[in-house]
Amino acid sequence: MNIPFRPLGPVMQLLLELGHEVTYAYDDLVFINNNEFLLQFGSTGPSLNLFFNHECPKQTIEHIEQSIIPAADRKGISITRKGAYKLTGQDDETMQVEFFDH
């Protein structure tokens, strides 16, 4: 079994430096404190996909995107904007994540 490398520590440090906090990491997903966006690790190395909450204001999206992508590049982490997501609570108290193209 080949487990992919996921540099969660450097990603958490990057987010902290930008004023964000990781509240939950599950499998390949990294959830952020205010739920405006989440990151999904790619299949190889330090590459992540960036998804914005479907309710996040456009101005906030632009600000986050313009700060996080260049900051990540400087640390050798590749972040690519992929689209949007929606969280929905389920009857069994779990959450369902639905992804959309941007």
C-alpha positions as CSV (number, residue, x, y, z in Angstrom):
1,M,0.0,0.0,0.0
2,N,1.4,3.4,-1.0
3,I,0.4,6.2,1.2
4,P,0.7,9.7,-0.4
5,F,2.8,12.3,1.2
6,R,0.6,15.1,2.6
7,P,2.5,18.0,4.3
8,L,-0.1,19.0,6.8
9,G,2.3,20.7,9.1
10,P,3.7,23.2,6.5
11,V,0.1,23.8,5.3
12,M,-1.1,24.5,8.8
13,Q,1.9,26.9,9.4
14,L,1.1,28.7,6.1
15,L,-2.5,29.2,7.0
16,L,-1.7,30.4,10.5
17,E,0.7,33.0,9.0
18,L,-2.2,34.2,6.9
19,G,-4.6,34.5,9.8
20,H,-6.5,31.2,9.3
21,E,-6.7,28.2,11.5
22,V,-7.1,24.5,10.6
23,T,-10.1,23.2,12.6
24,Y,-10.3,19.7,11.2
25,A,-8.3,17.5,8.8
26,Y,-9.8,14.4,7.5
27,D,-8.2,12.1,4.9
28,D,-7.3,14.5,2.1
29,L,-9.4,17.5,3.3
30,V,-8.3,20.4,5.4
31,F,-11.2,22.5,6.9
32,I,-10.6,26.1,7.9
33,N,-11.9,27.9,11.0
34,N,-14.4,30.2,9.3
35,N,-15.5,27.7,6.7
36,E,-14.9,30.2,3.8
37,F,-12.7,27.7,2.1
38,L,-11.2,24.3,2.3
39,L,-8.1,22.6,0.9
40,Q,-7.8,19.2,-0.6
41,F,-4.5,17.5,-1.0
42,G,-3.6,16.4,-4.5
43,S,-2.4,12.9,-5.4
44,T,1.3,13.8,-5.2
45,G,3.5,15.9,-2.9
46,P,2.8,19.4,-1.7
47,S,-0.1,20.2,-4.2
48,L,-3.5,21.2,-3.0
49,N,-6.8,22.1,-4.5
50,L,-8.6,25.2,-3.2
51,F,-12.4,25.2,-2.9
52,F,-14.5,28.1,-1.6
53,N,-17.8,27.8,0.3
54,H,-20.6,28.4,-2.2
55,E,-21.9,31.2,0.2
56,C,-18.5,33.0,0.4
57,P,-18.7,36.6,-0.9
58,K,-16.8,37.2,-4.1
59,Q,-14.6,40.0,-2.5
60,T,-13.5,37.5,0.2
61,I,-12.8,34.9,-2.4
62,E,-10.5,37.3,-4.3
63,H,-8.7,38.4,-1.1
64,I,-8.0,34.8,0.1
65,E,-7.0,33.6,-3.4
66,Q,-4.6,36.6,-3.9
67,S,-3.0,35.9,-0.5
68,I,-2.8,32.2,-0.2
69,I,-1.6,31.1,-3.6
70,P,1.5,33.4,-3.7
71,A,2.3,32.7,-0.1
72,A,2.1,28.9,-0.7
73,D,4.3,29.2,-3.8
74,R,7.0,30.9,-1.7
75,K,7.0,27.8,0.6
76,G,7.1,25.3,-2.3
77,I,3.4,24.4,-1.9
78,S,1.2,24.5,-5.0
79,I,-2.4,25.6,-4.6
80,T,-4.8,25.6,-7.5
81,R,-8.3,27.0,-7.3
82,K,-10.7,24.3,-8.3
83,G,-14.3,25.4,-7.5
84,A,-16.8,25.6,-4.7
85,Y,-18.3,23.3,-2.1
86,K,-21.4,23.0,0.0
87,L,-21.6,21.4,3.5
88,T,-24.9,19.7,4.4
89,G,-25.7,18.2,7.8
90,Q,-27.0,14.7,7.7
91,D,-29.6,13.0,10.0
92,D,-26.8,10.9,11.6
93,E,-25.0,14.1,12.7
94,T,-22.3,13.8,10.0
95,M,-21.6,16.3,7.2
96,Q,-21.8,15.7,3.5
97,V,-19.4,17.7,1.3
98,E,-20.6,18.4,-2.3
99,F,-18.0,19.9,-4.8
100,F,-18.9,22.1,-7.8
101,D,-16.8,23.4,-10.7
102,H,-16.0,27.1,-10.6
